[in-house]
């Protein structure tokens, strides 16, 4: 572990902990208000790292830009109906999710 680059280590750990999950596995976190949606053109691991590192300015900027958002009831309803799947990573207490679109083989 390279302690001179803790940011790289955090990102590596978060990347290793990223997995695939269906909406049904995220409903509890949604009900608790602990889900953050990451826009498709935004790096999920980078977003989680900013949360873990308590980068308030960076997170606030991404919220204002729409790169991060709390999951809305309308999104939840659509995802429930569609049986959506996501890439997800825990950045306690949050769970960050990014929808997997058809043809996304990286998930």
PyMOL CGO cylinders between C-alpha atoms (Angstrom):
from pymol import cmd
from pymol.cgo import CYLINDER

trace = [
    CYLINDER, 0.00, 0.00, 0.00, 1.45, 3.35, -1.07, 0.3, 1, 1, 1, 1, 1, 1,
    CYLINDER, 1.45, 3.35, -1.07, 0.76, 5.76, 1.78, 0.3, 1, 1, 1, 1, 1, 1,
    CYLINDER, 0.76, 5.76, 1.78, 2.25, 8.63, -0.22, 0.3, 1, 1, 1, 1, 1, 1,
    CYLINDER, 2.25, 8.63, -0.22, -0.77, 8.43, -2.57, 0.3, 1, 1, 1, 1, 1, 1,
    CYLINDER, -0.77, 8.43, -2.57, -3.79, 7.75, -0.36, 0.3, 1, 1, 1, 1, 1, 1,
    CYLINDER, -3.79, 7.75, -0.36, -6.14, 9.09, -3.05, 0.3, 1, 1, 1, 1, 1, 1,
    CYLINDER, -6.14, 9.09, -3.05, -5.04, 6.36, -5.44, 0.3, 1, 1, 1, 1, 1, 1,
    CYLINDER, -5.04, 6.36, -5.44, -5.50, 3.72, -2.75, 0.3, 1, 1, 1, 1, 1, 1,
    CYLINDER, -5.50, 3.72, -2.75, -9.03, 4.91, -1.94, 0.3, 1, 1, 1, 1, 1, 1,
    CYLINDER, -9.03, 4.91, -1.94, -9.98, 4.81, -5.60, 0.3, 1, 1, 1, 1, 1, 1,
    CYLINDER, -9.98, 4.81, -5.60, -8.45, 1.36, -6.01, 0.3, 1, 1, 1, 1, 1, 1,
    CYLINDER, -8.45, 1.36, -6.01, -10.38, 0.05, -2.99, 0.3, 1, 1, 1, 1, 1, 1,
    CYLINDER, -10.38, 0.05, -2.99, -13.64, 1.61, -4.18, 0.3, 1, 1, 1, 1, 1, 1,
    CYLINDER, -13.64, 1.61, -4.18, -13.15, 0.18, -7.66, 0.3, 1, 1, 1, 1, 1, 1,
    CYLINDER, -13.15, 0.18, -7.66, -12.59, -3.28, -6.18, 0.3, 1, 1, 1, 1, 1, 1,
    CYLINDER, -12.59, -3.28, -6.18, -15.81, -2.92, -4.15, 0.3, 1, 1, 1, 1, 1, 1,
    CYLINDER, -15.81, -2.92, -4.15, -17.96, -1.83, -7.08, 0.3, 1, 1, 1, 1, 1, 1,
    CYLINDER, -17.96, -1.83, -7.08, -20.53, -4.37, -8.14, 0.3, 1, 1, 1, 1, 1, 1,
    CYLINDER, -20.53, -4.37, -8.14, -23.68, -5.01, -10.08, 0.3, 1, 1, 1, 1, 1, 1,
    CYLINDER, -23.68, -5.01, -10.08, -27.07, -4.97, -8.33, 0.3, 1, 1, 1, 1, 1, 1,
    CYLINDER, -27.07, -4.97, -8.33, -30.73, -4.89, -9.32, 0.3, 1, 1, 1, 1, 1, 1,
    CYLINDER, -30.73, -4.89, -9.32, -33.14, -2.22, -8.12, 0.3, 1, 1, 1, 1, 1, 1,
    CYLINDER, -33.14, -2.22, -8.12, -34.79, -4.69, -5.72, 0.3, 1, 1, 1, 1, 1, 1,
    CYLINDER, -34.79, -4.69, -5.72, -31.51, -4.87, -3.80, 0.3, 1, 1, 1, 1, 1, 1,
    CYLINDER, -31.51, -4.87, -3.80, -31.42, -1.09, -3.41, 0.3, 1, 1, 1, 1, 1, 1,
    CYLINDER, -31.42, -1.09, -3.41, -34.94, -0.40, -2.21, 0.3, 1, 1, 1, 1, 1, 1,
    CYLINDER, -34.94, -0.40, -2.21, -34.00, -0.38, 1.48, 0.3, 1, 1, 1, 1, 1, 1,
    CYLINDER, -34.00, -0.38, 1.48, -31.29, 2.23, 0.90, 0.3, 1, 1, 1, 1, 1, 1,
    CYLINDER, -31.29, 2.23, 0.90, -33.75, 4.28, -1.14, 0.3, 1, 1, 1, 1, 1, 1,
    CYLINDER, -33.75, 4.28, -1.14, -36.31, 4.15, 1.66, 0.3, 1, 1, 1, 1, 1, 1,
    CYLINDER, -36.31, 4.15, 1.66, -33.62, 5.37, 4.07, 0.3, 1, 1, 1, 1, 1, 1,
    CYLINDER, -33.62, 5.37, 4.07, -32.72, 8.25, 1.73, 0.3, 1, 1, 1, 1, 1, 1,
    CYLINDER, -32.72, 8.25, 1.73, -29.16, 6.99, 1.34, 0.3, 1, 1, 1, 1, 1, 1,
    CYLINDER, -29.16, 6.99, 1.34, -28.92, 6.55, -2.45, 0.3, 1, 1, 1, 1, 1, 1,
    CYLINDER, -28.92, 6.55, -2.45, -27.03, 8.93, -4.70, 0.3, 1, 1, 1, 1, 1, 1,
    CYLINDER, -27.03, 8.93, -4.70, -27.48, 8.63, -8.45, 0.3, 1, 1, 1, 1, 1, 1,
    CYLINDER, -27.48, 8.63, -8.45, -24.36, 9.17, -10.56, 0.3, 1, 1, 1, 1, 1, 1,
    CYLINDER, -24.36, 9.17, -10.56, -24.97, 10.47, -14.09, 0.3, 1, 1, 1, 1, 1, 1,
    CYLINDER, -24.97, 10.47, -14.09, -23.95, 8.16, -16.95, 0.3, 1, 1, 1, 1, 1, 1,
    CYLINDER, -23.95, 8.16, -16.95, -21.11, 10.42, -18.13, 0.3, 1, 1, 1, 1, 1, 1,
    CYLINDER, -21.11, 10.42, -18.13, -19.59, 10.63, -14.64, 0.3, 1, 1, 1, 1, 1, 1,
    CYLINDER, -19.59, 10.63, -14.64, -17.00, 8.28, -13.13, 0.3, 1, 1, 1, 1, 1, 1,
    CYLINDER, -17.00, 8.28, -13.13, -18.75, 6.27, -10.40, 0.3, 1, 1, 1, 1, 1, 1,
    CYLINDER, -18.75, 6.27, -10.40, -15.53, 5.52, -8.50, 0.3, 1, 1, 1, 1, 1, 1,
    CYLINDER, -15.53, 5.52, -8.50, -14.41, 9.16, -8.64, 0.3, 1, 1, 1, 1, 1, 1,
    CYLINDER, -14.41, 9.16, -8.64, -17.79, 10.27, -7.31, 0.3, 1, 1, 1, 1, 1, 1,
    CYLINDER, -17.79, 10.27, -7.31, -17.56, 7.77, -4.44, 0.3, 1, 1, 1, 1, 1, 1,
    CYLINDER, -17.56, 7.77, -4.44, -14.00, 8.88, -3.68, 0.3, 1, 1, 1, 1, 1, 1,
    CYLINDER, -14.00, 8.88, -3.68, -15.12, 12.50, -3.38, 0.3, 1, 1, 1, 1, 1, 1,
    CYLINDER, -15.12, 12.50, -3.38, -17.79, 11.43, -0.89, 0.3, 1, 1, 1, 1, 1, 1,
    CYLINDER, -17.79, 11.43, -0.89, -15.37, 9.25, 1.11, 0.3, 1, 1, 1, 1, 1, 1,
    CYLINDER, -15.37, 9.25, 1.11, -12.77, 12.02, 1.17, 0.3, 1, 1, 1, 1, 1, 1,
    CYLINDER, -12.77, 12.02, 1.17, -15.41, 14.50, 2.34, 0.3, 1, 1, 1, 1, 1, 1,
    CYLINDER, -15.41, 14.50, 2.34, -14.74, 16.77, -0.65, 0.3, 1, 1, 1, 1, 1, 1,
    CYLINDER, -14.74, 16.77, -0.65, -17.67, 19.07, 0.13, 0.3, 1, 1, 1, 1, 1, 1,
    CYLINDER, -17.67, 19.07, 0.13, -16.85, 21.61, -2.59, 0.3, 1, 1, 1, 1, 1, 1,
    CYLINDER, -16.85, 21.61, -2.59, -16.42, 18.93, -5.26, 0.3, 1, 1, 1, 1, 1, 1,
    CYLINDER, -16.42, 18.93, -5.26, -19.59, 17.09, -4.26, 0.3, 1, 1, 1, 1, 1, 1,
    CYLINDER, -19.59, 17.09, -4.26, -21.58, 20.35, -4.13, 0.3, 1, 1, 1, 1, 1, 1,
    CYLINDER, -21.58, 20.35, -4.13, -20.33, 21.29, -7.61, 0.3, 1, 1, 1, 1, 1, 1,
    CYLINDER, -20.33, 21.29, -7.61, -21.32, 17.88, -8.98, 0.3, 1, 1, 1, 1, 1, 1,
    CYLINDER, -21.32, 17.88, -8.98, -24.75, 18.17, -7.34, 0.3, 1, 1, 1, 1, 1, 1,
    CYLINDER, -24.75, 18.17, -7.34, -25.25, 21.58, -8.98, 0.3, 1, 1, 1, 1, 1, 1,
    CYLINDER, -25.25, 21.58, -8.98, -24.10, 20.20, -12.35, 0.3, 1, 1, 1, 1, 1, 1,
    CYLINDER, -24.10, 20.20, -12.35, -26.43, 17.20, -12.12, 0.3, 1, 1, 1, 1, 1, 1,
    CYLINDER, -26.43, 17.20, -12.12, -23.58, 14.70, -12.04, 0.3, 1, 1, 1, 1, 1, 1,
    CYLINDER, -23.58, 14.70, -12.04, -24.80, 13.53, -8.61, 0.3, 1, 1, 1, 1, 1, 1,
    CYLINDER, -24.80, 13.53, -8.61, -28.33, 13.58, -7.24, 0.3, 1, 1, 1, 1, 1, 1,
    CYLINDER, -28.33, 13.58, -7.24, -30.48, 12.00, -4.60, 0.3, 1, 1, 1, 1, 1, 1,
    CYLINDER, -30.48, 12.00, -4.60, -32.71, 9.37, -6.14, 0.3, 1, 1, 1, 1, 1, 1,
    CYLINDER, -32.71, 9.37, -6.14, -36.22, 10.69, -6.70, 0.3, 1, 1, 1, 1, 1, 1,
    CYLINDER, -36.22, 10.69, -6.70, -39.47, 8.84, -6.17, 0.3, 1, 1, 1, 1, 1, 1,
    CYLINDER, -39.47, 8.84, -6.17, -40.13, 9.05, -9.92, 0.3, 1, 1, 1, 1, 1, 1,
    CYLINDER, -40.13, 9.05, -9.92, -36.78, 7.41, -10.70, 0.3, 1, 1, 1, 1, 1, 1,
    CYLINDER, -36.78, 7.41, -10.70, -37.44, 4.70, -8.11, 0.3, 1, 1, 1, 1, 1, 1,
    CYLINDER, -37.44, 4.70, -8.11, -40.85, 3.94, -9.60, 0.3, 1, 1, 1, 1, 1, 1,
    CYLINDER, -40.85, 3.94, -9.60, -39.45, 3.71, -13.14, 0.3, 1, 1, 1, 1, 1, 1,
    CYLINDER, -39.45, 3.71, -13.14, -36.55, 1.52, -12.07, 0.3, 1, 1, 1, 1, 1, 1,
    CYLINDER, -36.55, 1.52, -12.07, -38.89, -0.75, -10.10, 0.3, 1, 1, 1, 1, 1, 1,
    CYLINDER, -38.89, -0.75, -10.10, -41.17, -1.13, -13.12, 0.3, 1, 1, 1, 1, 1, 1,
    CYLINDER, -41.17, -1.13, -13.12, -38.28, -1.68, -15.52, 0.3, 1, 1, 1, 1, 1, 1,
    CYLINDER, -38.28, -1.68, -15.52, -36.29, -4.03, -13.26, 0.3, 1, 1, 1, 1, 1, 1,
    CYLINDER, -36.29, -4.03, -13.26, -33.27, -1.77, -13.71, 0.3, 1, 1, 1, 1, 1, 1,
    CYLINDER, -33.27, -1.77, -13.71, -29.71, -2.85, -12.89, 0.3, 1, 1, 1, 1, 1, 1,
    CYLINDER, -29.71, -2.85, -12.89, -26.90, -0.70, -11.60, 0.3, 1, 1, 1, 1, 1, 1,
    CYLINDER, -26.90, -0.70, -11.60, -23.22, -0.49, -10.83, 0.3, 1, 1, 1, 1, 1, 1,
    CYLINDER, -23.22, -0.49, -10.83, -23.03, 0.39, -7.15, 0.3, 1, 1, 1, 1, 1, 1,
    CYLINDER, -23.03, 0.39, -7.15, -20.44, 1.21, -4.54, 0.3, 1, 1, 1, 1, 1, 1,
    CYLINDER, -20.44, 1.21, -4.54, -20.74, 2.04, -0.86, 0.3, 1, 1, 1, 1, 1, 1,
    CYLINDER, -20.74, 2.04, -0.86, -19.32, 5.33, 0.36, 0.3, 1, 1, 1, 1, 1, 1,
    CYLINDER, -19.32, 5.33, 0.36, -20.76, 5.06, 3.85, 0.3, 1, 1, 1, 1, 1, 1,
    CYLINDER, -20.76, 5.06, 3.85, -23.34, 6.08, 4.75, 0.3, 1, 1, 1, 1, 1, 1,
    CYLINDER, -23.34, 6.08, 4.75, -24.23, 6.55, 1.08, 0.3, 1, 1, 1, 1, 1, 1,
    CYLINDER, -24.23, 6.55, 1.08, -24.64, 4.03, -1.70, 0.3, 1, 1, 1, 1, 1, 1,
    CYLINDER, -24.64, 4.03, -1.70, -23.77, 5.50, -5.09, 0.3, 1, 1, 1, 1, 1, 1,
    CYLINDER, -23.77, 5.50, -5.09, -25.45, 3.97, -8.12, 0.3, 1, 1, 1, 1, 1, 1,
    CYLINDER, -25.45, 3.97, -8.12, -25.15, 4.29, -11.87, 0.3, 1, 1, 1, 1, 1, 1,
    CYLINDER, -25.15, 4.29, -11.87, -27.70, 2.68, -14.15, 0.3, 1, 1, 1, 1, 1, 1,
    CYLINDER, -27.70, 2.68, -14.15, -26.46, 0.00, -16.50, 0.3, 1, 1, 1, 1, 1, 1,
    CYLINDER, -26.46, 0.00, -16.50, -27.75, 0.65, -19.98, 0.3, 1, 1, 1, 1, 1, 1,
    CYLINDER, -27.75, 0.65, -19.98, -28.18, -2.03, -22.63, 0.3, 1, 1, 1, 1, 1, 1,
    CYLINDER, -28.18, -2.03, -22.63, -24.87, -2.93, -24.17, 0.3, 1, 1, 1, 1, 1, 1,
    CYLINDER, -24.87, -2.93, -24.17, -22.75, -1.74, -21.22, 0.3, 1, 1, 1, 1, 1, 1,
    CYLINDER, -22.75, -1.74, -21.22, -20.26, -4.58, -20.91, 0.3, 1, 1, 1, 1, 1, 1,
    CYLINDER, -20.26, -4.58, -20.91, -18.08, -2.83, -18.29, 0.3, 1, 1, 1, 1, 1, 1,
    CYLINDER, -18.08, -2.83, -18.29, -20.52, -3.47, -15.47, 0.3, 1, 1, 1, 1, 1, 1,
]
cmd.load_cgo(trace, "trace")
